[in-house]
Amino acid sequence: MSDHMGMEKITLTHPLSRLMMSTTMASMAGQVYSILLPLLVLEVTSSTIAVTIAIAAERTTMLLQPLIGPFLDRANWKHVLLIADFARFLCFLLLSIIAVTGQISLLLICIISVCIGFAGQFYQGAQFTAIPYLVADRQLHYANSLESALYQLTIVIGPSIGGVVLVFFSIHYSLIAVSVLSLLAVWLVLLLPYEQHTSSSRTFSISHYIHELKEGFTFIYHQKEIWYTNLILLISNFGIQFLIVLLVIYVDQLTNDPLLIGIVLSSGGIGAILGTSLGFFADRFSTYRHILFTAKVIGGLSIIWVGLTDSIWLAACFNMVGTAAAGAVNPIIKTIRQRYTPRHLLGRVQSTSRFITFTLLPVASICGGLLSEWIGIGLTIILGGCIASISGFLVWRLPHKL
């Protein structure tokens, strides 16, 4: 990081604040789009299967994350942020135009969704790479906590904004509103400082590219702080996914009141914000090892309690506790990756780590569905909680200095 950015106080005009505002605008656009997409597909096809196909089209881009890493490390992070934001803006604008003109089809929606997904993967990686350039090392935890808190906030208020937009505008014109949010994100990135990279001057070839891919994987494996935190997330995410895929069905069995179902689901977002807020200060009172262990065990136990209770209000409380634990962990994981990774490997480490930690989610979703048919929804959620809790014991394999 540049010397003049040493321990500069983070104000509203600080580059980090501008990056966070840009990210918040982009996340808000994404959250509103996630509501509009199923409605748009249903309008075109009247098929719920078509909705899952369109959503899956966007999510499949996550499987290609490691391949993005070498490009992120070669490119200037500001350029990547600009291109990704501008690509998403063009996708939303194109979708709104073809929707308004009646040229929309499921194939077009899927193609545009894949493009939005790819842009999102590049953006996420570039944002992770940018933060160590914008703040001092001692400010990394604060920066990542702020990023996580704002992201969780968009998850909570994004659907509400989407609902309000739909009240005043049709789906087609709501897409234009999403385009405007994306354009604001582009403008905020333009205000960020320019950081010159030297890695982009290296000659590109397939052999160099493959070598750089291997270099990223090898570094993660040998850097125990990153390797074991990735394994912890891989195992806990597998267990948590049981709850995620079954929660709506489980809550629907406890109550038929749509309002109460909404309260339980919203409690997750509120818990995540509370957990991230606690994460701002947690590192002042304890080590990362102890925070990770406590959060993973409490998170796993909260899932078990959700599966055991038949009270809708207790289910909401336990769900809030679980998401609070997850919210406290996320900034710590990012800070560990940034702190122990050389600048020239930041893109590869983040994209490969995300691939490792999320790669089993489709398998977990299928397992959760099959197990719920075999042993029941409640027991499946309890099993997921047990798996998530067990992941916490891997924390003791982390170095004591952490």
N, C-alpha and C positions, 0 to 999 in steps of 0.2 A: 504494500500500500504506500502511496505517496507520503512524504514526510509532512507536507502541509496539512494532511488529513489526520495526523497523529491521534490526539485525543480531542478533536474538535467536538464541541457541544452539539448534540443532535437537536436541531430546531426544525421548524416547518420548511425552511428553505434549504436544509441540509440535503445532499444528494440521496441519502437513505430515505428521507421522508418523501422525496419525489418518486423514488422507486416504489415505496410502499403504496403511495397514492395511485400510481400507475397499475400496480398489481391488484389493488382493491377494485379499481374500475374494471379491469379485465376479468377478475373473479366474479364481480357482480354481473357483468354481461354473460359470463358462463353459466351462472346460477339461473338467471332469467331464461336463457336459451334452453337449459335442461328441462324447464317447465313447458316451453313452447314446442320443443321437438316432438314429444309424444302426441301433443294435440295436433300438430301439423301432419304427422304421419297418419293419425287416425282420420283426419279430414280427407286425406288422399286415398287411404286404403281401407279404412274401417276394420283394420286387423290388429289385434294386440300382438300377434307374432311379429308382424312387420315393425311394430314399435321396438320390440326387443332386438330385432335385427339392426335397426338404425342406431340404437344405443351401443350395441356390441361393436358396430363398425368403428365408432369413435374410440372405444376402450381397447380394441385390438392393437392400437398403435403403442400401447405400453409395453408390449412384448418385444418391440424393436428398440427399446431404450438404450441398451449397451452399444448398439451400432451408432448412436448419435454422439456418444462421448468423445471420440477422437475429433469430430468436427467442432464440438464445443471448445475443446482445448486449443484448436488451431485458430479459431475465429475470435474477433473482438466481441466481448460480451454485449456491448452496447448495440453493435450491428445486428447480432442475433435477436436481441430483445425487440429492436425496431422492426426487423423483417417478420418475426413471429406475430407481433401485435398487428402489423399492417396486413399480414396474410389473413388473420382472424377477422379483421375489419372487412376485407374484401369478400370473405366467405359469407359473413352475415349480410352484407349489402347485396351480394349476388342472390342469396337465398330469398331475401325480401323482395327483390325485383321479379324473380321467376315465380314467386308465390302470388304477388299482386297481379302479374300478367297471366296467371293460370297455366304456366308452362311446367309446373312442379310435377315430379314423379318420385317414387321410392328410390330408384337408382340414383337420381341426382342428389337426393337428400343424403344417401349413404356416402356418395363420393365427397360431398361437401363436409359431412361429419368426419370422415377420415382426415381430410385436410385440416379441419379445426383441431382434431386430436393430435396430429403431427406438430402443428404450430404450438400447441400447448406443451408438448414434451420438450421442444427446443426452448420455449420460454422458461419453463420451470428449471431446466438445467442452467441456462444463462443467468437467471436470477440468483441461483445458489452460488454460481461462480462470481457474480458481481459483488455480493455482500462483503467478502474479505477485502475487496479493493476500496470499498466506500467507508469502512469503519476500522478502528484500531482493534487489535486482537482481543483486548479486554472488553470491548463493546460487542463482540460476536454474539454472546448469549442474549444480551438485551435485544439486538437486532433480530435474531431468530425468534425470540419470544414475541416481539412486536409483529413480525410477519405472520406467525401462527395465529395470534389473537385476531388480527384483521381478517385472515382467511376464514376463521371460525365465525366471525361476525357476519361475513357475507353469506355463509351457509345458513345462518339463522334468519337474516333479514332479506336475503335474495329472493326466496320464494314469495315473501310478502309483497316485495316490490313487483315481482312478476304478476301476482294476483291483481294488484292495483292497476298496473299497465293494461292488463287484459280487460279490466272493467271499462276503461276509457277508449281503448283501441282494439281493433280486430287482431287476430294472430299475425296477419301479414304486416300490418303497420307497427305492431309491437316489435317485430324483427328489425325495423328501421331504428327504433329506440335503442335496441341492443347494438346496432352498428354505430350509433352516436357515442355510446359508452366506450366502445372499442377505439374509436377515433380519439377520444380524450386520453386514453391510455397511451396511444402513439405520441401525442403531443407532450405528455409528461416525461416519456423516455427521451425525447429530443432535448430536454433540459438537463439531462445527466451529463457529468463530465466525460471526456473522451480518454480512454486508457489504451495506450499503444501496446500491442502484443508483439513479441518477436517470434513466437512459435509459428505464426502464419507464413513466415518466410521459408520454412522448410519445404523441400520438394515433396509433392504428394504422389504416392504410388500405392498400388494394392498391397505390396509387401510391407511398406511403411505403415499402412493403415492396420493390417493384421497384427503387426508388431506392437502398435500402440494399443490395440484392443487387449492383447495379452498382457501388456504392461499394466493396464488398469486392473485387470482381474488379479494379477500376481501381487500388485501392491496391496489390494484389499485383503488378500489371504494372509500376507505376512504382517500387516499392520493389525495387531490383535484388538486394539481399541475399536477399529471399524469392523473387523471380521465378526467379532462376538456380538456387537450391537446389531449387526445385520441378521445374525442367526436368531437373536432374541426376538427381533421384529418378525422374522419369517415364521417362527413358531407361534408367537402370540397373535399375529394377523390371521393365521389359519384358524385358531380357536374363536377369535372375535367374529370372523366371517359367518360362523354358524348363527350367531345372534343377529347379525346384520340381515341375513337372508330370511330369517324366520320371525323377526320381531313384530312386523306388521300383522302377520297371520296369528301369532301368539296373543298379541294385545287384542286383536279382533275377537278372539275366543273369550277373552275376559270381559269385554264390553262391546256392545253394538253401537255405542255413541261415537260418531265421527269426531266430535270435539275432543273427547277424552283420548282418542287415538292420536290426534294432532298434538295434544299436550305431552303425551309420552314421547313422541318423536322429537318435539321441540326441546324437551328436557335434555336430550343428547347434545344439541347445539349449545344450550346454556351451560351445561357441564363442561363442554370443551373450552368455552370462553373463560370460565372460572379456573379451570386447570391451567390454561395458558397464562392467565394472570398470576397465579401462584408461581408459575415457572419463572416469572420475572425476578422473584426474590429467593426461590428455593436454593439456588447455588450459593447463597450467602450463609446458609445455615447448615448445609450438609454437603457431602461429596456426591459426584454424579453417580457413583456405584450405589450408594444408599438410596438416592432418589429413584433410580431406575428399578431397584429391587422392590422398594415399597410400592411404587406406582404399579408395577406389573402384578404383584401379588394382590393388591387391593382391587385392581382392574379385573383380574380373573375371578376373585371372590364375588365381586358385584354382579358379574354375569351369572354365576352359580345362583345367587340370591334371586335374580330375575326369573330364572327357571323354576325356582322353588315356590315363589309367591303366587297367590291367586288374587292379590289386591292390585288394582290398577294404579293406585297412588304409590304403593311401595315399589312397583315395577318402574314407575317414572323416576323415583328417588334413586333406585339402584342404577338405572340407566345413566342418570346424571353423574353419579359417583364414578362409574366406569369411564365415561367420556372425559371427565375431569382428569382422571389418572392418565389417559391417553394424551390429553392436551398438555399435561406437564412434561411428558416424555419427548414429544416431537421437537421442541426447540433444542433440547439437550442432545438428541441424536444428530441434528444438523450441525450444532456447534462442535461436537466431537469430530465429525467428518471434516469440517473446515479447518479445525485447529491442527489436525494430524496429517493433513494432505498438502503436499507441495502445490504451489500455484498452477504449475503446468499440467497437473493431474486432476484438478478440481472437477472439470466436466465429466471425465471418465468415471471418477469415483462416485459422483452423485448419480449419474444415469445407470451405472452398473449396480450400485447399492439398491436403488429403487427397483430395478429388475429382480434382484435377489429377494427383496422383502415382499414383493407383490406377486411373484411368479406362481405361487400356489393358490392364489385367491379363486381362480376358476374351478380348480379341483375341490377346494373347500366348499364352494357354493353347491357343487354337485353332491359331495359327501353329506353336507347338511340336509339337502333335500331328500336323499335316499334314507339317511338315518332317521329323519323325522317320520317317514312312512313306516319304518321298522320298529323303533323304540318310542316314538312319540316326540312332539315338539319340545316339551318341557325337559325331558331327559337329554335330548340332543343339545339344547342350550347349556345345560349343566356340564355336559361333556366338553363343550367348547370352552367354558369357563375354567375347567380343570387344565386343559391344554394351555390356555393363556397364562394361568398361574404358574405352571411348571416352567415356562420360559424365563421367569424371574430368577430361577436358580442358576441359569447360565451367567448371570451378572457376576458371580464370584470367580469366573474365569478371566474377568477383565483385570488389567494391571492395577495394583493398589494405589498408584499415584493418581488415578482418574477421579 
